[in-house]
Amino acid sequence: MTLKERDKKYLWHPLTQHKIHPEALPIVKAKGAILYGEDGKEYIDGIASWYTAMFGHCNDFILNKVQEQMQQLDQIVFAGFTHEPAIRLSEELIKILPDNQQKIFFSDNGSTANEIGIKMALQYHFNKGEKRNTIIAFEDGFHGDTFGAMSASGLSVYNGPFEDFFIDVKRIPTPNSENIDGVLKQLEAIIQNNKVAAFIYEPLVQGANAMHMFEAKYLDQILRMCKEYSVITIADEVMTGFGKTGSYFASDHLQEKPDIISMSKALTAGFVPMAVTSCTQDIYDAFLDDSVGKAFFHAHTYSANPIACSAALAAIELLKSEEIQNNMQRIIGSHKNFNDKIKNHPKIKTTRQKGVIYALDLNIEMDRYGKKRYKIFDHFMQKGVFLRPLGNTIYIQAPYVITQQQLDKVYDAIVELLEIV
């Protein structure tokens, strides 16, 4: 039996309606920016496998570091124990995080990183003797699939069956030059009429919302008002973190720094699952007390797994390297040049870019997971390019190690699509 046939027997894939799309493409190997299929074909990974493998698949430098760690210490409980990889990683993260971040809390995926951030904010106020039970979030944001993170998410395609069980969340539009005054008035009204604990947001780029982008200067105004009312600010950098917006974190583009930052995905360069929620000293201090009940009782078995920490340490070393920084600038410039060539095409409605993230909207109406979307997906795969359309939005978020020739092939596949869509 082929892998495809064996897969269909027992496996249930994410974000998949198996009655409509019963088959998954088996990948047998990956290296650099290339995925190798069981069908013998090669595919350029134009989205770094959901923005994780930003330094390329099976990167030799990271692989060697992970292999060394596997022979030293594989797993140890992080409650009551510690180890050097976790300590070193905390030190290296603090160096590249915004200056106000002082404490590192480990978990194992982006959803739980956000879940932890929400719980920290709720308990922060509780520990100070103030019950606040409302969260503010942007419309159409996405923060994960666990219940707190899902509550804060505004994309109903993911949340429909569960909405009756959510925590209380009030939503505001993402800001722009035309609506910022109204957004601020709405925000202030929500804060004044509810017991608001926190505001959670994806800074500058909403990934699942078709790479919707907005400007830092307007987000700064929102964050400033939140701080005036002691509303904890939580930056969801699960997608935007580790270089994608042209700086280490999207929050670096802002004057107002968040109280809490969640991160995952590129943290371990796609090697193994891990997540981090960082916070300020003030947040941490609110949990220090003679009462055990004021401690933060949240734990994951694989918190600060030494192997995951070693992968993250190697990824950060690469991120800071001259080679990767130069590659990032090449990709940013290449996207700009490509955009200049196609932005006025009649089949394109809008284009946008932030750092290495590039997106365009096709000038056609289509469902997020409808038949037209899958035809576009199939077109790219036939051209040897893995891009994953979000409705009528095509986006590129390729590994930093992608060659120019490979990137040009991605561009060519998009241009060819415009002629047939």
C-alpha positions, 0 to 999 in steps of 0.5 A, spaced: 500 500 500 502 507 498 502 512 504 496 515 501 492 509 502 495 507 509 493 514 511 486 514 509 485 508 513 486 511 520 488 519 520 484 525 521 487 531 518 486 538 521 482 543 517 479 538 512 473 536 510 474 529 509 468 527 505 470 533 500 477 532 500 479 525 502 486 524 500 493 528 503 499 528 499 505 524 502 511 528 503 517 523 504 523 528 505 524 535 506 531 539 505 532 547 505 526 550 501 524 543 498 519 538 500 519 531 496 513 527 495 512 520 495 510 521 487 517 523 486 516 530 485 519 536 488 515 542 491 518 549 493 515 550 500 513 557 499 510 558 506 515 555 510 510 549 513 505 554 516 511 559 518 515 554 522 521 552 518 524 559 517 531 556 516 529 551 512 527 544 513 532 539 516 537 545 517 544 542 518 546 547 523 540 546 528 540 538 526 547 538 529 545 542 535 539 537 537 543 531 536 548 533 541 543 535 546 539 528 545 545 525 547 546 529 554 539 530 556 532 528 553 526 530 558 526 532 565 520 535 569 520 543 569 517 543 576 522 543 581 528 542 576 531 546 571 537 545 566 542 549 562 538 549 555 532 552 558 536 557 562 541 559 556 534 560 552 531 564 557 537 569 556 538 569 549 530 570 548 531 576 553 536 579 549 532 580 542 525 581 546 522 588 547 526 591 553 520 590 558 520 583 557 523 580 564 520 573 565 519 566 560 514 561 561 514 555 557 509 551 554 508 547 547 504 550 542 501 557 539 494 556 542 497 554 549 502 560 549 496 565 548 491 561 553 497 562 558 497 569 556 490 570 557 490 566 564 496 570 566 492 577 565 486 574 568 489 572 574 494 578 575 487 582 577 485 577 581 491 576 585 490 584 586 483 583 589 480 585 583 475 581 578 476 582 571 472 578 566 472 581 559 477 580 554 478 585 548 480 583 541 480 585 534 475 583 529 477 577 525 483 575 529 486 568 530 489 566 536 488 558 537 484 553 538 484 552 545 478 555 549 481 561 551 485 563 545 479 560 541 474 565 545 479 571 543 479 569 536 474 572 531 474 567 525 467 564 526 469 558 521 473 555 526 469 557 532 461 556 530 460 550 535 463 552 541 461 559 542 456 558 547 462 556 552 466 562 551 469 567 556 467 574 555 470 577 549 468 584 546 471 586 539 474 592 536 476 593 528 483 593 526 485 601 526 486 605 520 487 612 518 479 613 517 476 609 523 482 610 528 477 616 532 471 611 532 475 605 534 478 609 540 471 611 542 469 604 542 475 601 546 474 607 551 466 605 552 468 598 552 473 599 558 468 603 562 462 599 561 466 592 562 471 589 567 476 588 562 482 584 564 486 584 557 487 586 550 490 581 545 492 582 538 496 580 533 501 586 532 501 589 525 499 582 521 493 578 522 495 571 519 489 567 519 485 573 516 488 573 510 494 576 512 491 583 513 495 588 515 495 595 519 500 600 521 503 601 528 502 608 529 494 606 530 496 600 534 500 604 539 494 609 540 490 603 542 495 600 546 496 607 550 489 607 552 489 600 554 495 602 559 491 608 561 486 603 564 491 598 567 488 593 561 494 588 560 496 588 553 498 581 550 501 581 543 500 574 539 507 574 536 506 566 534 506 568 527 509 574 526 515 573 531 523 571 529 524 576 523 518 575 519 516 583 519 523 585 518 525 585 525 526 580 531 518 581 533 513 585 530 512 589 537 519 592 535 515 597 530 511 599 536 513 605 541 508 602 546 510 595 548 506 589 550 505 586 557 505 579 555 508 576 548 506 569 546 511 566 541 511 559 538 512 556 530 519 559 528 521 559 535 524 552 534 525 552 526 520 547 525 524 541 528 519 540 535 513 543 538 515 548 543 512 555 545 514 561 550 509 566 553 514 572 556 512 577 561 514 584 564 517 584 571 510 587 574 506 581 571 510 576 574 511 580 581 503 579 582 504 572 583 509 572 588 505 571 595 505 567 601 499 564 599 500 558 594 493 559 591 496 565 588 501 561 584 500 560 576 498 553 576 499 552 569 503 546 566 505 542 560 509 535 561 514 537 556 515 544 558 522 547 557 524 540 553 531 540 553 531 538 545 526 543 544 530 548 547 537 546 543 533 547 537 530 554 539 537 556 541 540 554 534 535 558 531 536 564 534 543 564 533 542 563 525 536 569 526 542 573 528 547 571 523 549 576 517 547 570 512 540 570 514 539 577 515 542 578 508 537 573 506 531 576 509 533 583 506 534 580 499 527 576 500 524 583 502 527 587 496 525 581 491 518 581 494 518 589 492 520 588 485 515 582 484 510 587 487 512 593 482 511 588 476 504 585 478 500 590 482 496 593 477 494 586 473 487 586 472 486 580 476 489 583 482 485 587 487 490 589 492 497 587 494 501 588 501 507 587 504 510 587 511 518 584 511 518 577 508 510 577 508 507 578 501 500 577 500 495 579 494 488 579 493 485 576 487 479 580 484 474 574 484 469 572 489 470 565 493 469 561 499 475 560 504 475 553 503 471 552 497 472 549 490 475 555 487 480 555 492 482 548 491 483 549 484 488 554 485 492 550 490 492 544 485 495 549 480 501 551 485 502 544 486 502 542 479 507 547 478 511 544 484 510 550 489 506 549 495 502 555 497 496 555 501 491 560 499 486 563 504 480 564 500 482 569 494 488 571 498 495 568 495 501 569 500 508 568 501 512 567 507 518 562 505 524 560 509 529 565 509 534 560 506 530 560 499 534 561 493 533 566 488 531 561 483 526 558 487 523 564 489 522 566 482 519 560 481 514 561 486 513 568 483 512 565 476 507 560 478 503 566 481 503 570 474 501 563 471 495 563 475 493 570 473 492 568 466 488 562 468 484 564 474 
